[in-house]
Amino acid sequence: MKLRVTTFVSTILLLGASSVAIAQDAPTGEDAATVLKGRPYSPNADRGFPDQVLFGDTHVHSALSADAGGGGTSLMPRDMYRFARGEQVNSNTGQPVKLSRPFDFYMLTEHTDGMGVITDIMKGAPNIMADAQGKAFHEAFAKGGEDAKQASIDLIAQFSQGTLSEALLYQPGSAGYDNTWRDLVHAAEEFNDPHRFTTMIAYEWTSLTEGNNLHRNVIFRDGPERALQVVPFLMAPPAGSPNPRDLWKWMQNYEDTTGGDVLAIPHNPNLSNGIMFALNDTFRDGEAFDPEYLKTRSTWERLVEINQTKGTSEAHPMLSPADDFADYELWDWSNLDLSAPKTPEMLATEYVRETLKNGLAMGAENGTNPFKLGFVGGSDIHTGLTTQDDNNFFGAFAWMEPNPKRAVSEAKANTELDIGYKGWQYATPGPTAVWATSNTRAAIFDAMERREVYSTTGPRITLRFFGGYDFSDEDIKTRDLARVGYSKGIPMGGDLVASEGTSPNFLVYAMRDPVGANLDRIQIVKGWVDQQGETQEKVYDVVWSDARQQGDDGKLPPVGNTVDLVGPTWTNDIGAAELGSVWTDPDFDAAQHAFYYARVIEIPTPRWPAYDAVRFGVEMPAEVKLITQERAYSSPIWHTPDE
């Protein structure tokens, strides 16, 4: 049974998330008595399941991060919170900017290492001017423009390669470091407004090994009474380490000491050159992972950042050649600082779908899956301005704020290795969506910890995904879909209980962003381990718009394209406002380890450089991508055999 609706209606009640419903046939007489028996008349009463979908950013930087403040960012944490909750501010280049809709929650994740140093560099503090590197950076940043941009790049590179002066590696115990951390915590507390706008205390653990990105965003469930009992864990010794094992020890100690709760989210892994999800311990000369490592990683890292402004890490065409949508916002040329080019063999241990498959194989072999990861988005924006709409994109760094040359400007390059990229290759970042019981720190954190979260590439698509064994075709017709999903199955992020001889089925539903584009299709991506112990994958089109028919090859024709680059604009003459289906896996084998996640694809829309071309009256080179198909990714549901 498939649901296709081509006219837009307010149907959030279907998801258990709003107070509006659409017209429907109501039961009468004995039918009504049967339906209401033992339940309140109000369908919203006594709900025990998460019924609010909340959108926010889990990864963003202010001027207090050295690679932001040094590059021209002036917006500070309190400016960012005002902007995120919907107020108009002036950007770092003096342009007025405002969101079309405020965020529900926000997590400011400043880099751990050298916290507070950029403030002293910019003002030329005596201890900075006494250091040769510090003085050089101060002078370059003071010049602004290209000099400041290059100095910011150099600062990242020197930190990445371990050649940054110790004088610039502020450590806990120094006034600059401790005061900055304390002020970050207090700013989050000042702006935390439960049930309206939630601010989480967080930081970015900035681990790099020879330019390979191993960053994690560390998120606290707690307020300042616990968070201020500690300082962030660093990468640089003596107070830090680049090894994630040591971060996990810090996290365990935090919980044991304070009674608090914390989790870590691996940074978008496409800049790690294959080591973020390596299949052996790169910090122990490639030794096999020991059981403690597998268990500890699965405990602390239950999520992964699947997309952000530096590209998407869901899938890659070289790994998934049969997936027509795998070639999306790829950053696949090098590591973070462009010190080493990427080789094809690196892809399998940094793209998320392949990592999920590797986790299945490891779980089948030794009983512990270290890569059981739900999906979040993040911006990694370094302007203090999380702008996720293509017609309102203020760039990833201050030099990228709206200007006629930003799309074609060189962002970063290594001429010796002949690798680099330009401004247009940055993507508008997507939010993290959580299904929560309330807009509070505790409820948002708990949703993340149980992986009942999903990511989009920008639009606020609403997505529900449930797995079970008892869903029927009639279930997709109900306007109280959430109640059916939770009563008959488990939500995204969960585990199916093995049921021998019965194929699981999945209840999936998506509704377009109310101010966005229609939907092209919903797909379910499956990964599994076959009888020979090899990992496999398949992408199923399960429901789509416009009465298209699959070809003999099983492929669905493209939805079409209504984009007008003169506007630029598009129309919703194609696609559907909502799509839903109950889908049963036709290839299920109860003996196989497997995962399933939903991927929702929008119809084509203009990409941010298309708006620049019109607003600035410039012609974009042919290489610049002007049209996109935005999407959303649910967290997976796993099936583990009953062995």
C-alpha positions in Angstrom: 0.0 0.0 0.0 1.4 3.4 -1.0 0.3 6.9 -0.1 0.7 9.7 -2.6 -0.7 13.1 -1.9 0.0 15.8 -4.4 -1.8 18.7 -2.8 -0.2 20.2 0.4 -2.2 19.8 3.6 -1.3 20.2 7.2 -0.8 16.7 8.4 1.5 16.9 11.3 -1.0 15.1 13.5 -0.2 12.1 11.4 3.2 12.3 13.0 2.0 13.1 16.5 3.5 16.6 16.4 0.9 19.2 16.0 -2.6 20.4 16.9 -4.0 20.5 13.4 -5.6 17.6 11.5 -7.0 17.1 8.1 -10.6 16.1 7.3 -11.1 12.4 7.6 -13.9 9.9 8.0 -14.8 9.4 11.7 -16.0 6.2 13.2 -19.6 6.1 14.4 -21.8 4.0 16.6 -20.3 0.7 17.6 -17.1 1.4 15.7 -16.5 4.5 17.7 -17.1 2.6 21.0 -14.5 0.0 20.0 -11.9 2.6 19.0 -12.3 4.6 22.2 -12.6 1.6 24.6 -9.9 2.0 27.3 -8.5 5.2 25.8 -9.1 8.9 26.4 -11.4 10.6 24.0 -8.6 13.1 23.2 -5.9 11.3 21.1 -3.3 13.7 22.5 -3.9 12.7 26.1 -1.6 10.3 28.0 0.9 10.2 25.2 4.1 8.5 26.3 6.0 8.7 23.0 8.1 11.5 21.5 5.7 13.8 19.7 7.7 16.8 18.8 10.1 17.1 15.9 12.8 19.8 16.8 15.4 21.2 14.4 18.8 22.5 15.5 22.5 22.8 14.9 24.9 20.5 16.7 28.2 22.0 15.4 29.0 25.7 15.0 31.7 28.2 15.9 32.0 31.8 17.0 34.9 34.2 16.9 36.3 32.3 19.9 37.5 29.5 17.7 40.9 30.4 16.3 40.1 29.4 12.7 37.0 31.6 12.8 38.1 34.7 14.8 41.4 34.8 12.9 39.7 34.7 9.6 37.5 37.7 10.2 34.6 36.4 12.3 33.6 38.9 15.0 30.3 37.4 16.2 30.5 36.1 19.7 28.5 33.4 21.4 25.7 35.7 22.6 25.4 37.2 19.1 25.0 33.7 17.8 22.3 32.7 20.3 20.3 35.8 19.4 20.5 35.0 15.8 19.7 31.3 16.2 16.5 32.1 18.2 15.3 34.4 15.4 16.7 37.9 15.9 18.2 40.0 13.1 22.0 40.7 13.5 24.7 42.3 11.5 27.1 39.8 9.9 30.8 39.8 10.2 31.0 42.0 7.1 28.2 44.3 8.3 25.3 42.9 6.3 21.9 42.4 8.0 21.0 38.8 8.3 18.0 36.9 9.7 16.7 33.3 9.6 13.3 32.6 8.0 12.5 30.5 11.1 14.3 30.2 14.4 16.0 27.0 15.5 14.5 24.9 18.3 17.9 24.1 19.8 21.5 25.1 19.4 24.9 23.7 20.3 28.0 26.0 20.2 31.0 23.7 19.8 34.2 25.8 20.0 37.5 24.0 19.3 39.1 22.7 22.5 42.8 23.4 21.8 44.1 26.9 22.3 40.7 28.0 23.7 40.9 31.7 24.3 44.2 32.2 22.4 42.7 33.9 19.3 41.4 36.7 21.5 44.9 37.4 22.8 46.4 37.1 19.3 44.0 39.6 17.8 44.6 42.2 20.6 48.4 41.5 20.6 48.7 40.4 24.2 52.3 40.7 25.6 52.7 36.9 25.8 51.6 36.5 22.2 53.9 39.3 20.9 56.8 37.7 22.7 56.4 34.6 20.6 57.6 34.7 17.0 54.6 32.7 15.6 52.2 34.6 17.8 53.5 38.0 16.6 53.4 36.9 12.9 49.8 35.7 13.3 48.8 38.9 15.0 50.3 41.0 12.2 48.7 39.0 9.5 45.2 39.0 11.1 45.5 42.7 11.7 45.9 43.2 7.9 42.5 41.5 7.2 41.4 40.4 3.8 43.5 37.7 2.0 46.3 38.0 4.6 43.9 37.1 7.4 42.4 34.3 5.4 45.8 32.8 4.6 46.9 33.2 8.2 43.8 31.3 9.3 44.6 28.5 6.9 48.2 28.5 8.1 47.1 28.3 11.7 45.0 25.2 11.0 47.8 23.6 9.0 50.5 24.2 11.7 48.2 22.9 14.4 47.3 19.8 12.2 51.0 19.0 11.7 52.0 19.6 15.3 54.3 22.6 14.5 52.3 25.3 16.3 54.2 27.1 19.0 53.5 25.9 22.6 52.8 29.5 23.5 49.7 29.4 21.3 48.5 26.0 22.7 46.6 27.4 25.7 46.0 24.7 28.3 43.5 24.4 31.2 44.9 26.3 34.2 45.7 29.4 32.2 43.5 32.4 32.7 42.7 32.7 29.0 41.6 29.1 28.7 39.6 28.8 31.9 37.8 32.2 31.5 36.8 31.3 28.0 35.3 28.0 29.0 33.5 29.5 31.9 32.0 32.2 29.7 30.9 29.7 27.1 29.0 27.7 29.8 27.4 30.9 31.2 26.4 32.1 27.8 24.6 28.8 27.1 22.8 29.0 30.4 21.7 32.6 29.8 20.0 31.8 26.6 18.6 28.4 27.5 14.8 28.9 27.5 13.2 25.5 28.1 10.3 24.6 25.8 11.1 27.5 23.5 14.8 27.6 22.6 17.3 25.1 24.1 21.0 25.7 24.3 23.2 22.7 25.1 26.7 23.0 26.6 29.2 21.5 24.1 32.6 21.6 22.6 34.6 20.2 19.7 37.5 17.8 20.7 40.0 18.8 18.0 42.0 15.7 17.3 44.2 15.6 14.2 46.8 13.2 13.2 49.0 14.5 10.4 46.1 16.5 9.1 43.6 13.7 9.2 40.4 14.8 10.9 39.3 12.8 14.0 37.2 15.6 15.6 34.3 14.8 17.9 31.6 17.1 19.2 31.0 16.4 22.9 27.5 17.2 24.1 26.4 17.6 27.7 23.0 16.7 29.0 23.8 18.9 32.0 23.9 22.5 33.1 26.7 24.6 34.6 26.5 23.0 38.0 28.1 19.8 36.5 29.8 21.2 33.3 31.9 23.7 35.3 33.3 20.9 37.4 35.5 20.0 34.4 37.3 21.6 31.5 37.2 20.2 27.9 39.4 17.4 26.9 42.1 18.6 24.5 44.1 17.0 21.7 47.5 18.4 22.7 49.4 17.1 25.7 49.9 17.4 28.6 46.2 18.0 29.2 45.0 16.1 26.1 45.6 13.3 23.6 44.7 12.7 20.0 43.6 9.1 20.8 39.8 8.7 21.1 40.4 6.0 23.8 41.5 8.9 26.0 38.5 11.0 25.2 36.3 8.1 26.2 38.1 7.8 29.5 37.5 11.5 30.1 33.8 11.0 29.4 33.6 8.1 31.8 35.4 10.1 34.5 33.0 13.0 33.9 30.0 10.8 34.5 31.5 9.0 37.4 32.6 12.3 39.1 29.7 14.5 38.5 26.7 12.2 38.0 26.2 13.8 34.6 25.6 12.5 31.1 27.7 13.2 28.0 28.0 11.8 24.4 30.4 12.2 21.5 29.6 12.6 17.8 32.3 11.9 15.3 32.8 14.9 12.9 31.8 14.5 9.2 34.3 11.7 8.5 35.1 12.5 4.8 38.2 14.5 5.8 39.9 11.8 7.8 41.6 10.0 4.9 40.1 6.7 6.0 41.1 6.7 9.7 37.8 7.8 11.4 36.3 4.4 11.0 39.4 2.3 10.4 39.1 -1.4 10.9 42.2 -1.6 13.1 43.7 0.6 15.8 45.8 3.3 14.1 47.1 4.4 17.4 48.6 1.0 18.2 50.4 0.3 14.9 47.4 -1.2 13.2 46.6 -3.8 15.9 43.3 -5.5 15.9 40.7 -3.9 18.1 40.4 -5.5 21.5 37.0 -6.3 23.0 37.2 -3.3 25.4 37.7 -0.9 22.5 34.7 -2.2 20.6 32.4 -2.0 23.7 33.7 1.4 24.8 33.3 3.0 21.3 29.7 1.6 21.0 28.9 3.1 24.4 30.1 6.6 23.8 29.6 7.1 20.1 26.1 6.3 19.1 25.8 9.0 16.4 27.7 10.3 13.4 27.6 13.7 11.6 26.6 12.6 8.1 26.5 16.0 6.4 27.7 19.6 6.9 29.1 22.5 4.9 32.2 20.5 4.0 30.1 17.9 2.1 28.1 14.7 2.7 29.5 11.4 4.0 26.5 9.1 3.4 27.7 7.2 0.4 30.2 7.5 -2.5 29.8 6.3 -6.1 32.9 4.2 -6.0 31.5 2.3 -3.0 27.9 2.3 -4.2 27.9 2.2 -8.0 24.3 1.1 -8.3 23.1 4.1 -6.2 22.0 6.9 -8.6 22.0 9.4 -5.7 25.4 8.6 -4.2 27.1 11.4 -6.0 26.0 14.2 -3.7 28.1 17.1 -2.3 31.2 15.0 -2.2 34.5 16.2 -0.7 36.8 13.4 -1.7 40.2 15.0 -2.7 42.2 15.1 0.5 42.4 15.3 4.3 41.5 18.4 6.3 44.6 20.5 5.7 45.3 19.3 2.2 48.6 17.7 3.3 47.8 14.3 1.8 45.6 13.4 -1.2 42.8 10.9 -0.8 43.2 7.5 -2.4 40.3 5.2 -3.4 41.1 2.6 -0.7 40.5 5.3 2.0 36.8 5.8 1.1 35.6 2.5 2.6 36.5 3.5 6.2 35.2 7.1 6.1 31.8 7.0 4.3 29.0 6.1 6.6 27.1 3.5 4.7 30.2 1.4 4.2 31.0 1.9 7.9 27.6 0.6 8.9 28.2 -2.5 6.8 31.7 -2.9 8.3 30.1 -2.7 11.7 27.6 -5.4 10.9 30.5 -7.7 9.8 32.4 -6.9 13.0 29.3 -7.6 15.1 28.6 -10.9 13.3 32.2 -12.0 14.0 32.8 -10.9 17.6 29.4 -10.0 19.0 30.0 -6.2 19.3 29.2 -3.7 16.6 31.3 -0.6 17.2 29.7 1.4 14.4 26.0 1.3 15.3 25.5 4.9 14.4 22.4 7.2 14.2 22.6 10.2 11.9 22.8 13.9 12.7 23.6 16.9 10.7 25.7 19.9 11.6 26.9 23.1 10.0 30.5 23.4 11.0 30.0 27.1 10.1 32.8 29.4 11.3 30.9 32.7 10.9 28.6 32.4 13.9 25.7 32.3 11.4 24.0 28.9 10.8 22.2 29.7 7.5 20.8 26.6 5.9 18.6 28.0 3.1 20.2 28.3 -0.3 18.7 31.8 -0.8 20.2 32.9 2.6 23.6 31.3 2.7 26.2 33.4 4.5 29.1 31.0 3.9 31.3 28.8 5.9 33.9 31.5 6.8 33.8 35.3 6.9 35.5 35.6 3.5 32.5 33.6 2.1 29.8 36.0 3.3 27.8 37.2 0.3 29.9 38.9 -2.3 30.2 38.6 -6.1 33.4 36.5 -6.1 32.9 34.1 -3.3 31.6 31.1 -5.4 34.7 31.2 -7.7 37.3 32.3 -5.1 39.9 29.8 -4.2 39.1 28.4 -0.7 42.2 26.4 -0.1 44.9 24.8 -2.2 48.1 22.8 -2.1 49.9 23.6 -5.3 52.6 21.0 -4.7 50.1 18.2 -4.6 47.8 19.9 -7.1 44.7 19.7 -4.9 42.3 22.3 -3.7 38.8 23.6 -3.9 36.7 26.7 -4.5 34.0 28.5 -2.6 31.1 27.0 -4.6 32.0 23.5 -3.4 30.9 24.3 0.2 27.3 23.1 0.8 24.5 24.8 2.6 24.5 22.7 5.8 21.6 20.8 7.2 20.0 20.6 10.6 19.7 17.8 13.1 16.1 16.8 13.7 15.2 15.0 16.9 12.0 13.3 18.0 11.6 14.5 21.6 9.0 14.6 24.3 9.8 18.3 25.0 12.1 21.1 23.9 14.5 20.7 26.8 18.1 19.7 27.3 17.2 16.4 28.9 14.6 15.4 26.2 16.9 16.4 23.3 19.9 14.6 24.7 17.8 11.5 25.5 16.6 11.5 21.9 20.1 11.7 20.6 21.3 9.0 22.9 18.6 6.5 21.8 19.3 7.6 18.1 15.8 8.8 17.5 17.2 11.5 15.3 17.7 12.2 11.6 19.6 14.6 9.3 18.6 16.7 6.4 20.8 18.7 4.0 18.9 21.9 4.7 15.1 21.7 4.4 12.9 20.9 7.4 11.5 17.7 6.1 9.5 15.8 8.6 10.3 12.1 8.7 9.0 9.1 10.6 10.5 5.6 10.2 9.4 2.5 12.2 10.2 -1.1 11.9 8.3 -4.2 13.1 6.5 -7.3 12.0 2.8 -6.4 12.3 2.3 -3.3 10.2 -0.4 -3.6 7.6 -1.2 -1.6 4.4 -4.0 0.0 6.2 -1.7 1.6 8.8 -0.4 4.2 6.4 -3.9 5.6 6.1 -4.2 6.5 9.8 -3.8 10.2 10.7 -2.3 9.2 14.0 0.7 7.4 12.5 3.0 7.9 15.5 0.7 5.9 17.9 0.6 3.1 15.4 4.3 3.1 14.9 5.2 3.0 18.6 2.5 0.5 19.4 3.4 -2.0 16.7 7.1 -1.5 16.2 10.3 0.4 17.1 11.4 3.8 15.8 14.5 4.8 13.9 17.7 4.1 15.9 16.2 0.9 17.4 16.7 -2.8 17.2 14.3 -5.3 15.7 13.7 -8.4 17.9 14.5 -11.4 15.7 11.4 -13.2 14.5 12.2 -16.5 12.7 10.4 -17.0 9.4 8.8 -13.5 9.3 10.1 -10.7 7.2 10.1 -7.3 8.9 8.1 -4.5 7.5 8.6 -0.8 7.8 6.3 2.2 8.2 7.9 5.2 6.6 6.4 8.7 6.1 7.8 12.0 5.0 6.3 15.5 4.6 7.9 18.3 2.7 9.2 21.4 4.4 6.1 23.6 4.7 8.0 26.4 2.8 10.1 24.1 0.7 10.0 21.8 -2.3 7.9 18.8 -3.0 9.2 15.3 -2.5 10.5 13.1 -5.4 10.7 9.7 -3.6 11.4 7.8 -0.4 14.0 5.1 -0.5 15.0 2.4 2.0 18.7 1.6 2.1 19.6 -1.9 3.3 22.9 -3.3 4.2 23.6 -6.9 5.3 26.2 -9.6 5.7 25.7 -12.6 3.4 26.4 -16.3 4.1 30.0 -15.9 2.9 30.6 -13.1 5.5 30.7 -10.4 2.8 28.8 -7.1 3.2 26.2 -6.2 0.7 23.8 -3.3 0.1 20.7 -2.4 -1.9 18.6 0.8 -2.4 14.9 0.3 -2.8 12.5 2.9 -4.1 9.5 2.3 -1.9 7.1 5.2 -2.7 7.3 8.1 -5.2 5.4 10.9 -6.8 3.7 11.5 -10.1 2.5 8.0 -11.0 5.9 7.0 -12.6 6.6 3.4 -13.3 9.8 1.5 -12.7 11.5 0.3 -15.8 12.5 -3.3 -16.6 15.8 -2.6 -14.9 14.0 -1.6 -11.7 15.0 2.0 -12.0 12.6 4.8 -11.5 12.6 7.6 -14.1 13.7 11.1 -12.8 11.0 13.2 -11.3 11.7 16.1 -13.7 13.0 19.6 -13.2 11.0 22.9 -12.8 14.1 25.0 -11.8 14.2 28.5 -13.5 17.7 29.8 -13.1 16.6 33.3 -14.2 14.7 33.7 -10.9 16.1 31.6 -9.6 13.0 29.7 -8.5 11.2 26.4 -8.9 7.6 25.3 -8.8 5.9 22.4 -7.0 4.1 21.3 -10.2 5.9 18.0 -9.8 6.5 15.9 -6.7 4.3 15.3 -3.7 3.7 17.2 -0.5 3.8 13.9 1.5 4.7 10.3 0.8 4.3 7.2 2.9 4.3 3.5 2.6 4.4 0.2 4.5 7.2 -1.8 2.9 8.2 -5.4 3.5 11.8 -6.5 2.8 11.4 -8.9 -0.2 14.9 -10.3 0.3 14.9 -10.9 4.1 17.0 -13.7 5.6 16.5 -14.1 9.4 20.0 -15.4 9.7 21.6 -12.2 8.4 22.8 -9.2 10.3 21.2 -6.2 8.6 20.4 -2.5 8.9 17.8 -0.3 7.1 17.4 3.5 6.9 15.1 5.8 5.0 16.4 8.4 2.5 13.9 11.1 1.3 14.8 12.9 -1.9 13.3 16.3 -2.9 12.6 17.5 -6.4 15.3 19.7 -8.0 15.8 23.2 -6.6 18.3 26.1 -7.1 21.6 25.7 -5.3 23.1 28.7 -3.5 25.5 29.9 -6.3 22.4 30.2 -8.5 21.1 32.9 -6.2 24.5 34.6 -6.2 24.5 34.7 -10.0 21.2 36.6 -10.1 21.7 38.9 -7.1 25.2 40.0 -8.1 24.7 39.8 -11.9 27.6 37.4 -12.5 28.0 34.5 -14.8 29.1 31.3 -13.2 31.6 29.0 -14.8 30.3 25.7 -16.2 31.9 23.8 -13.3 29.8 25.5 -10.7 26.9 23.4 -9.6 23.6 25.4 -9.7 20.9 22.8 -9.1 20.5 20.3 -6.3 18.2 17.7 -4.9 18.1 18.1 -1.1 17.4 15.1 1.1 16.9 13.7 4.5 18.4 10.5 6.1 16.7 8.7 9.0 18.8 6.9 11.6 19.0 3.2 10.8 17.0 0.3 12.3 19.1 -2.9 12.9 18.2 -6.6 12.7 20.4 -9.0 14.6 19.9 -12.8 14.2 18.8 -14.7 17.2 21.9 -16.9 17.6 
